[in-house]
Amino acid sequence: MQFYLNGYKPGDPTLQDAALPETADVVIIGSGPAGALLAAQLSSFPKIRTRLVERRNGPLELGQADGVACRTVETFQAFGLAEELVREGYWVNETVFWRPSPDDRNKIARTGRVQDVEDGLSEFPHLIVNQARLQQMLLDYMRKSPSRLECDYGLEFDALKVDAEGEYPVEVRLRDVNTGIMKTIRAKYVVGCDGARSKVRESIGAKLHGDFANHAWGVVDMLAVTDFPDIRLKSAIQSADEGNILLIPREGGYMVRLYVDLGEVDPNNRDAIRDITQEQVIATAQRVLHPYTLDVRHVVWFSVYQVGQRVTDRFDDVLPEHAGSRLPRVFIAGDACHTHSAKAGQGMNVSMQDTFNLGWKLISVLEGRARPELLRTYSTERHAIAQGLIDFDREWSKIMASPPRDPAHPERGGVDPAELQAYFVKSGRFTAGMATHYPPATVLTAPDTHQALATGFTIGTRFHSAPVVRLADAKPMQLGHVARADAAWRIYAFADASGTRLRGLMDFLADSSDSPVRRFTPAGADPDSVIDVRAVFQQYHRELKVDELPTMLLPPKGRFGLLDYEKAFAPDLKSGQDIFELRGIDRAQGAIVVVRPDQYVANVLPLDAHDALTAFFAAFLIDRH
């Protein structure tokens, strides 16, 4: 056998490289969390030709991020991956707080203990799962998808050029990291998910703004023997003079991660932290934990990083002066457009929400469902969210790096342990990923004119799932779990007291020429492929009859025209969790709750607001009839 003619590549030498095509609909640069999640979404649409490019020679194996917010687990549910995450992950149930002992400030003592996630915030827990494992789940999803998408490893982004016209106006240059050979591919859209040193960001002239790093932390994943009693609880630890630690138990029952405070960064010598060794970081941790001992038996991963909060001025290639005259062709997401500390556990989570927002919009445009102007909303919506993340992280990092206040010397400043604990509780919704609130700044978020009809489904926030019973098979389930990562909108119709308005809506959606389902669904496509209609009745499920449901709730689908029996639901009265009470649905009038493909509430309307419902969708969807 002969191989390595054009350079050494690790792995099976008989495995042939797939040839890079001349064109693609979407080229994604970087297979980190943001890139992998975007590729997973696109992979379900085989007509959309997607390429995922990664400079590494293989998938990530160790280290980096590990916090998986409740909102991220909800997102993974749309891919059918939440159960796997929940099974493997460490559940962050409670957080404990340690500070210098009032009897001896050279020792630490526990001062508080709180529930990590407030009751009722999500049906899913806050998890700890290694980033490499999480990415592997998404890569496996791609491989099993209709497009059988695989990542192109060993290709590094070099440069791009956007032409004024053409079907594939973006020319992308890639360098084979093993041979140095340059390759070119043309694309309709390019998404840079290539990290904090993003070359894609540089290529579109976007600039990072904000604070440079001013504080250093060491992070160590370890297997250790210790007498510290809270080694399996998330712990915020403040010592008197040795610094602070954020302790994160890891999945599997044995491993633990320590974020160790290394103090201020010398602005005249920022590279000095590169000389800090894992032995130094461990020694600092051992001093912080006194009087408890820490015997490190094995270091799994180690890194030192500087804390800085920065965000780019825009998330696409359209300059402000061209905002109304041209459409975006190149996007950036994740660390490519916002950088921050790791301790609040937001980086990976917010990065994936970036591309969960962008993915369905690209699908909608490329599938011919929506006008390309829809893509302008990505930068508008996500830039504001990133700025909010930076503001939160700046305050959180400052508190975490502050020494504990000494009651004997209050003039020295510092943070009172009670203040740290109170801030942690106050920021719980942010760290759980639930603070995102899209204002009515785009056509995708309506004013809150009819919010009183469904007070628990706040327009602009994520759809807060609740228990229901599926009518056809009496299965107890979460209503939000019907949503898939399929780029479809969802209409949840909550019945009025008499049921007449609900039936009127169903008849309108099924039969009227003005129905948004009929107007915006392509001929020959399943009736729920663009707008998926679900109904929740007020009665106990045994009081309802499947054969008396409106035809809209029994749509024929597929090549054989089989009926879909999974569109109608009832409250889970047996468990005492009535969705109408839990989510503040007006029982007399009912409500329409319109939910975006990325699971955010877009509109709340009366059941008889037929024209307003169609007008909402007409603002961005393409009329197909």
N, C-alpha and C positions, 0 to 999 in steps of 0.2 A: 504493500500500500504506500501511496505517496500523499502527503498532505502538508499543511503549513506553508504552501508556496508563497502566499501573500502575507505571511506573518502568523505568529503563534496565537491560537485562541484556546482557552481552557474548555474542558468538557469533551464529549464524544466527538472524535475527529471524523467519524463517518456521517455525522449529522450535517446535512447541506444547509447553507444559509438560504432563506427565502429571498428571492430577488425583490428589490424595492421597486414598486410600480412607478410609472412616469407621473401619474396623477392620483389624487385622493380627494375625497370631500373634506375630511378633517384630518389634520396632522397634529398630534398631541406631543409636546416636548416634555419628557419627564414622567416617570412611572411611580412617583410618590403618591400619597393619599389622594391629592387633588386630581392628578392625571389618571390614576387607576380607576377612581370612581367615575370620572367622565367617560373613560373608555368602556367601562362596564355598561353605562347607560346606552352609549351609541352601539355597542355590540349586539343589542337586541334587535337592531334594524339592519338586516343584511343588505338592503339596497343602498345604505349609507356606507361608503367605503372609508374606513377609518384606519389610521396607522398610529400606533403608540411607540414612540422612540425613546430609548434610554441609553445614556452614555456608559453606564455600568455594563459589565459583561454578563450579568445575571441579576436575579431579583435580590432585594435587600434581605440580609440574613439576621442582623443583630441591631439592637439599640434604637436610638432616636425616640420618638414620641411613644406614649403609652396610655394616656388618659382618653377614655372614650365616653363622651358626654351622653346623657339620656337622649338628647335630640339626635345624636349620631346613631344610636341604636335604633331609634324610630326610623331613621333613614334607611338603615340596613334591612329593616323589616320589609321595605318596598322591594328589595332584591331577594328576599327569602333567606337572608343571612343572619337575622337577629338571633334566632335560636342557637346557632352555632357560637356566636359571640357570647351570649349569656351563659352558655354551658362552659365555655373555656375560661372566661374572664374572672378576675378577682372582683368581687362586689364591694364597692366602697359604701358601706352602710353607715358608719359613724366616723367622726373626726375628733381627735383628742388634742388638747393644748397643754404644753409644758413650758414652764418658766423657771427662773432661779428660785430655789426654796427660800421662803422668808426666814427660815431658821439658819440657813447656811447658803449664801449666794454662790458658793463654788459648786453646789449640787443643783440638779434640776428636780422639779416636782410637778405632778399633774395638777392643772388648775381648772380644767373644763373638759366637757365632752358633749358633743352635739350630734344630732342626726344629720347625715350628709345631704340628703335630698328631702325636701318638704313633702309631706303626705299629699298624694293626689296629683303631684306635678306631672308624672308620667307613669305609664304602666311598666316601664323598663327602668332598671337600676343604672347608676353610674358605674362604669366598668374600668378595669385596667387590663389592657391587652396589648402586647407588643405590636408596634407599627408594622414590623415585617410580617407578622401573622395576619394582621388585618389586610395588608396589601395582597397577601397570597390568596385570601378569600375572594377578593375582587378579581385577581388574575385568573383564578379557577372559574369564576362566574363567566368571564370572557370566553374562556376556552370551551365552555359548554353551551355558549349562546348560539343563536342561529347563524351568526357570522363566523364562529369558531376563531375569534380574534386572538392573536398572539402578539406579544411585545417584541419589537425589534431592538435587541440589545447590542451594545457596542457601537452605537451611532451617536455622535455628539453634535449638537446644533452649532453651526458656524455663523450663518447670516441668513437674512431674508430680504426680499424686495417685493413690494406691492405695486402691481401695474394698475393703471387707471381703469382698464376694462379687460374683458376676457372671461371665459367660463371658469378658469382656474388662475385667478390673478396673482396669487401669492407664490413666488418662487422661493423654495427653501433649500439651503445648502447644508449638507450633513457630512461630517468627517468620520470615517471608520477609525475607531480608536486603536485598532490593532494593526492596521496597514497604512493608515494615513491617507487612504484614497478618498477623494471628495465625491459625493453623490448628490444628485439634485432631484427634487420632487416638486411638482406644482400642486397647489391645493386651493380649494374654495375658502377654507378657514384654517387658521393656525391658532393653537392655544398653548401658551407658554406656562408650564407647571414645573419650571426648572429651578426653583429654589431662590434663596435670598440673593445669590449672585447671578441672577437671571440674565442670560444673554438675549433672550427674546425681549425682555423689558428694555434692555439697552438698544436693541435694534429698532424699537418703535419710538425711542426718544423719551420714554416715561422716566420720571425722576422720583427717587425716594426722598421724603421730607420727614423730619422729626428729630428725635434725640439720638445721638451716637451712644454707643455702649459706655456705661459709666460704673458698672458693677459686675463682678465676676462670680460665677458659681461653678462648682465641680459636680458632676453627676456620675454616680457609680451604681451599676447593677451588680449585686453581690449575693453570694451564699455565705452566711455567717452564723456563728453561734453567739448568743447574747443573753444577758439576764434582763435586758430592757423589757418591761412587761407588755408594752404596746407595740411590739414588733410587727404584729399582724393587723394593726389599725393605722389608718392614715393619721400622721402626727405632725403638728406644727410645733417645733421645739426651739425655744429661745434660751441661750445661755447668757450669763452675766458679761463675760469678757471674751469668749472664744468664738462667737458667731452664732448662726442659726442653721437649723436643718429642717427641710421638709421631707418627711419619710413616707414613702409610698410602697405598701406591700404589693408584690407582683403576683401574677397568676401562677398557679401550680402549687401553692402552699409553702414554698421554701424561700424563693428569691425575694429580695427587697431592693428598692431603689432609694438612694439618698441624694437629695439636692443639698449640697454643702456650701454655705456662705464663705466666699473667699475675699470679700472686702472690695474696696473701691479700686477701679482701674486707673493706672497712671496715664493721664491724657497724653503725656510726652513719650510713653513707651507702651502702647496698647498691645504689642506683640509679646510682652513679658509673660502673659498668662500661658503661652504655649509651652513654657518651660516647667510648668507645674506638673508634678507627677501624681499618679494615683496613690502612691504611698503617702505623699503629703496631704492629699485630700482625706484619706482614711484616718490619718493621724489627727487631723482637725476634727473629724467626726467623733473620734474616740474622746477627745477633750470636751466637746460639746455635751456628750452623753454622760459624763461623770455625775454620779458615782457608778453608773452602769458600765459594763464591759462590752466590747465589740471585738470578737475574734473572727476576722475575715478569712474564710477558707478558700474562696475562689472568686475572682473578679470576672464577671461575664462581659461587661462593657464599661468603658470609661470615657469621659469627655469633659472638657472645660469650655465654657462659653461665656460671652459677655452679654449683658442685658441691654437692649436698646429698643426703642419703640419708633418705628418708621412706617410710613404708608406712601404709596405713589399717588401722583396727582390725578391719574386716570387709569382705568383697567382695560383700555383698548387702544387701537392705533389712530383714533380720530382726534385731531387737535381741536381745542375749543373753538377756534375760528372757523372750523369746517363742520361743526356739529350738526348743522342743519342741511348740509349740502352733500355729505357722503356717508356711507354706511361702514360700520366696522368690519374688518376682515381678520384682524389679529387681536387676540385677547390674552391677558395674563391672569393667573389665579394663584391662590395660596401664598407661600412665602415669597413668590415673585413680586407680590404687590403689597404685602404687609408683614413686618417682622416684629418680634416681641419676645418676652421671656417664655420659658416652658412651664413655670410652676403653676400658673393658673389653668393649665391643661386645655388651652383654647386653640393653639396653632393648628394642629392636625384637624380638629373638629371644624373650625371656621373655614379652613382650606377646602374641606370636602363640601361644605355648604356652598362655597363659591361655585364649584363645578356642578353641584346638584341644581343650582339656579341656572347656570349656563346650558347644561346638557339638554334639558327639555326644550329650550328655546332654539338651539341648533337643530334638534330633531324636527321641531315644528316647521322651521323654515325649509330645511332640506327635503322634508316629506311633502312640502307644498301645502301644509295646513295653515301657516301664518305668513304674513308679509314680513320681509326682511327687516323692516323698521323695528320689529320686536327685539332685535339684538341690541339695540341702543339701551334697552332697560337694564342690561346686565351691569354695566359700569355705574349707572345711576343708582341702582339698588345696593350693590355690594360695596361700593366705595364708602357709602354712609355707614354700613355695618362695620367695615374695617376700621373706620375712624373711631367708632364707639369702642371697638376692641382695644385699640391703642390707648384710648383715654382710661379705660378700666385697668389695663395691664400696667400702665404707668403708676397708678395709685396702689394697685395690689403689690407690685414689686417693691415700691417704697416701703410699704408696711412690713412686708416679709423680710426686708433687709435691715430694718430698724432694730436697734438693741432694745431689750425690755427696760421699761422705766424703773429706776431704783427709788423706792419710797423714801429712802434716807437722803437721796439727792435728786429731788425732782427738777432742780435747775439744769441738770445734765440732759434733759429731754428723754426721748425714747418713746416706745409704744407700750401702753398699759395692756396686759394680757386680756383684760375684759374688752378692750377696744378692738384687739385683733379678732377675738371670738365673735364680737358683734358684727364686724365688717364681713367676716366669713359668712355668717348667716344672712346678712343683707344682700350679699352678692350671689347667693345660691342659685337664683334663676339664671344669672349670667353664666356661671360656671357649668350649669346643666345644659346650656345651649338654648335656653328658652327666652332670652332677652330680645331676640330679633323682632322688630316691628316695622314693617314696610309702610311708610306713609302714602297717602294718595297722590304721589308725585308722578306716577305713570298710569297708563290705561289699565294696568294689571291689578290695581288696588282701588276699589270704589270708596266714595265717602261713606261715613257711618250713619247715613240718614235713617236706616232701619235697624240699627244695631240692637235696639231694645227688644226685637223679636227673638234674638238669640244672644243673650249677654255673655254666655260662656264661650262663644266663638268670636273672639275679638278680631275684627277685620285687620289684616296686615300681620297677624301672628300665626303660628303654626296651628293646624287643626288638632285640637286637644281630644284625643280619642276617649271613648267611654264604652262600658259593657253594653251589649245588645244580645238578642237571640235571633238567629237567622230563621226566618219563617219556614222555609221549605223543609228543613231537616232538624229544626229545634236545637241547633248548635249554639251554645253560649260562646261569644267571641267579642273581640274589640272591633268597633265599627271602623276605626282608622286603618285596620289591617287589610281592608279590601283594596287599598291603594297599592298599586305596583309602580315600578320605575319604568312606565310605558309612555310617558309624555302626554297622557290623557288628562283632561279636566274632569272634575267630579262635581255633580250636583247632588247634594244630600237634601231631600225634601222631607221635612218633619211635618207630620199630619196636623191639621186643625182639629178642633173638638168633634165636629160633625163628619169630617172626612170629605166633604163636598169640594172644598178648595183644592185639596190634594188630588182628587180624581180629575178635577178640571185641568190642573196643571199636567197631569199624565196624559190626558187626551190631547191637549195642545202640543205637547212634545212629540207625541206619536203621529198625529194626523195633520197638523196645521202646516201650510207651506212656509209660514214664518217661524216654525220651530227651529231653534239653533241646532238641534241634533240633525234635522233633515237638511238644513241649509249648509252646514259646515262639515258634514261627513262625506267623504268621496264615494262615488258610486262603486258598488261592489265591496266596500269595506264593511266590517262588522259595525253594527249601530252604536257600539260603545267605544269605538277605537279613538274617537276624538273627544267626545263628551260622554262620560259614564254616569248614568242616572241611577240613584239609589233612593229608597224611601224608608222612613221609619214611622211606623204607626204608633198610636198611643195605647191600643188594647194589648192585653195579654196574648201571647202568640197562639194559644189554643182557641181563642175566640175568632181568629181570622182563618179564611179559607184560601188556599193557593189558587184554586180554580176560579175565584172571583176577583183576582188581582187585575189591574189595568194591563193592557197588552204591553205598555211601555216597560213594565216590570217583569215581563217574560219574553225578552227579545230573542228572535231566531238568529243563530250565529253559525259560522263555519260553512263548509261545503255541503253539509247535509241539512242545514237549517235547524239544528238542534236548539231547544229552548234553554236559556240560561235561567236557572231557578234561584240564583243567589243575589237578587237585587232588592229583596224586601226583608225588613227587620222589624222587631218589636222590642220594647224595653225589657231588660232583664229583671223582671219584677220578683222572681224567686230569690235572687240575691239581695234584693232591696236597693239596687242601684239603678234608679230610673233615669235614663239619659235626659229626659225632659227636665227633671229637677236638677241633675248634676250640671247641665250646661245652660240652664236658664232659658229654655225654649218657651215661648208664649203658647200655652195650651189652647187658648181660644182661637188664635189666628194661625198657629203654625208658622213655618219659616222655610225659605230656601237658603241654603248655605252653599255658596260656590267656592270650590277649593282648587287651587292651582296644582299642576303636576308635581311641584316640589313640596306639596302638603301645606301650603299657607292659605289662609282664608282670604279670598279676594273680594267677596261681596256677600251681603245678607239682604234678602228681599222678601216681600210678602208673597204668599203662594199664588196670588192672582196677578202679580206684576209680570205678565207674560212679555209685553213689549220691552220693558226695561231689561229683562233677562236676555232677550235676543240682541238688544242694542249693546249690552255690555260685551258680548262675544264678537259682535260685528266690528268693534273698534280695532281688532287685531287679527281675527281669523279670516280666511279667504272663503268667500261664498262659492260652493261647489255645484250649485244647481241654478 
